[in-house]
Amino acid sequence: MNSPQTRPVIGFPVAVTSYADATHWCQKAAGSGDRAYAVSAANTHLLSHARHDEDYGKVMRRFDLICPDGMPLVWTLNAQLPEAEKLTDRVYGPSLMLELLKSTEGASDQAHFFLGGSQSTLDKLKERFSANHVAGIYSPPFGEWPEDEHQKIKDLIRESRAKYVWVGLGCPKQETWIANHLDSLPPAVYFGIGAAFAFHAGDVKQAPVLVQKLGMEWLYRLCAEPRRLFKRYAVHNSLFLYYSLKDHVTG
């Protein structure tokens, strides 16, 4: 199955896509039933980490679709596109999740599986999305998993017959797990979805839409959780800028 056209962003193929096109692509992939597909909504943190860490870079190169989650990625893409093809918005992971859930409401053959987060968060998600066929939820153990845990999760997904598997284990664990097990995962579309579970369950407040459109969501989240996020944004935003400038200079 063909992916949308891409352009390089600090060395990774990011899709020139919209919510509508990404949703359509995911629906087609889910409907094919031929294999597991990996989807990521990438921001500056994810891509700069993938560029800086060779092993994680190999993980991200296994993904079938990398959407531009952050506005800096959109700006980088648009700098490479003719005026008529420029993107007007990012494809924000939590919003892509909502788009796909909305498009599959009431469809018993369009099952979803939520993997990751606490049991209370998953229970809230299942209640919120009661109009969807949520065929399975699973909160895995905290920390390192025993070896049989991987097969247990695959069996749960297979038994659920889910076509959309939302993996909220945090970056980089969620992408690494998807990529490392991609060849043995049951056929479905697998999303590394980050903080979307916490947002949609109401556990964490999202930035206002205007702040998101200005590309300043990182600052909003930094103010809300300075201890946890300061190092992430200080390091990875700087790395993204460095790699962007380096690629521009070297051509």
N, C-alpha and C positions, 0 to 999 in steps of 0.2 A: 504494500500500500504506500502510495506516494505521500510524502510530507509536504507542508507548505514551503515556499521558497525561503531561503535563509540568507543572512548576511553575517560575516564574522564580527563578534564582539569580544575583544581581548582573546581571540583565538578559538572561540567556540561558536558553532552554528546556531544562531538565535533566529527563530521563525519570524517572518514578516507576516503577522497575523492579528486578527481581531477576536473579540469574544465569540462572535457568530461563527467565524471560520474555525476557530479552535474547538468550539463545541461540536460543530459538524464533523470535524476530523476525528474527534474522540468517539462520537457515536458510530462512525463508520468502522473504526478500529475495534470497538466493543462488539459490533455486529458481525465482524468477520469470524471471530471465534477460533482463529488459526494459531494464535500464540499470545504471549504476554507482551504488552506494549508499555513503555515507560514514558511518563510525561512529567516535566518539571516546569514550574513558574519561577524563573531565575531572577534574582536581584543582584546588586553589586556585591553583597557579601558572598553569595553562593559562587558567582563567577570568579571573583578575585581569589577565593579559596581554592577553586578548581585550577586556576592558572598557577598559583603559588605551590600547591601540593600535587606532585605528579600522580600519586595514587588516586587522589580524588578526581583529578583531571581525567584519568582513564575511566573512572566511574561515570562521569558526566557524558563521556563520548559514547556510552552505551545507550543513552536516552534517545528515543525516537522523536520526541518533540520537546524543544526548549522554548517556552514562551517568555516574552519580555515583561517580567513582573514589575521592574522598577523603571521610573521615568528616565534615569540616565541611560538605560539600555535602549529605550525608545529614541532618545536624542541621538545616540550612536548609530542606530539603524537608519534614522531619517537622513542623517548626513551622507548616507550612501545611496539614497533613493531619489528618483525623479519626483518632482512636485506632486504629480498625480497619484503617486503610490505611497506617499508619506503617511505614517500612522498618526491617528488623532488621539489615541489613548493606549495605555498599557494593557496587558492581560494579567490582572492581579489574581494570584492564586485563590484566595478566599472567594472572590467574586466569580471566578470560573467554576468553582465548586457549586456556588449557588445557581449559576446558569444551567449546569448539567443536572442538578437536582430538580430544578423547576421544569426542565424539558422532559424529564422522565416521571413526573408525578402521575400516579395512578396506573403506571405500566408494570404489571406483575412480572413481565419478562425482562425488565430493566433493573435488576437488583444491584444494591450497593452494599459494600462492606466497609466498616470503619475500624481501622487498626491503629492503636496507639492512644496515649492519653490515659487519664484516670478513669475508673469505672463510673464515677459520678458525672464526669464530662461526657462520656459516651452515652450514658442514660439520658442526659439532657438533649444530646444531638438526636437520638432516636425519637424522643418525644417531639422535638421541634420539626423533624422531617417525617412525621407520621403519615403524610400523604404519599410518601415514597415507599417502595418495597426495600426496606433495610433488612437484608437477609442475614446479617451477622455483625456483631461488634465484639472486639476483643482487646482487653487491656493487658499487654504482656508484662512480664516481671521487670522491675527496675534494675538497671545495671546490666552486667554481662548475662547473656542468656545461656542456659544449658544447651548442648548440641541438639537434643531432641526437640527443642522449642521451635526451631525453624520448620521442621517437618509437621509439627502440630499445627502451626499457623497455616501452612500450605493445605493441610487436610481440611481445616475449618473453612478456608476460602473455597476449596473445591466442592465441599458439601453444600455450601451456601449457593453455589452457581451464580455468584455475583459477576456482573460485567464491569463494574466500576469499583476499584479498591482504593480507598483513601488512606494513605499511610502518614500518620502524624507522629513521627518519632523524633522530630527535630533534625536540623541540618548539622552535620553531614550524615548522621546515622541512617535516616530514612532513604536517602538516595543510594547510599552504599549497600543497604540491605536489598533494595530493589534490583540494583545492577548485579550484585553478586549472585542473586538467585533467579535472575531473569529467565534463564533457559529451563528452569525446573518449576517455575510458578504456573499455576493454572491459567488458561487463556482468559484474559481480562485486560482492562486498562488500569495501570497502577500510577497513582499520583503521589509525588512527594509534596505534602500539603502544609508542612510547617505549623504555623500558629493558627491556622484556620479553625481547628477544632475549638481552641480556647475562645476565639472571636465569636464563632457561631453558637457556642454554648453559653455565651454571656459571661465567661470567666475573666476575660480581658477586653478592655474597651479599645475599639479601633480609632485611628486618627480621623478627623473630619475630612469629608470629601475634598474640600478646597486644599487642605494641607497635602493630601495625597496627590492631587493634580499638579501641585507646585514641585513635586519631587522631594518633599520635606517630611515624609512620614517617619524617616529614620530619626529625625530630630524630636518628633513628638514621642516616639517610643523610647528614645534615650532619656528624655525628661521624666517619663513615667517609670522607667526601670534603669536608672543610671549605673548602679553597681553591676548589674548583669550584662548590660549592653555597651558600656563605654569602650571596653577593649575591642569588641567586635567592630563597632563603627569607626573608631579611631584608626584601627589597623586596616580593615578591609576597604573602607571608602578611600583611604590614601593609596592602597595598593591598586584599586580599580583606576584611579586617576593616573597613577604612575604607568601602569600597563597600557592604558589608552594613549597616553602621550608617547610612550616608547614605540608602540605599533604605528602611530601616525608619522613619527620621524623616520622610522626604518622602512615605512611603506609596506 
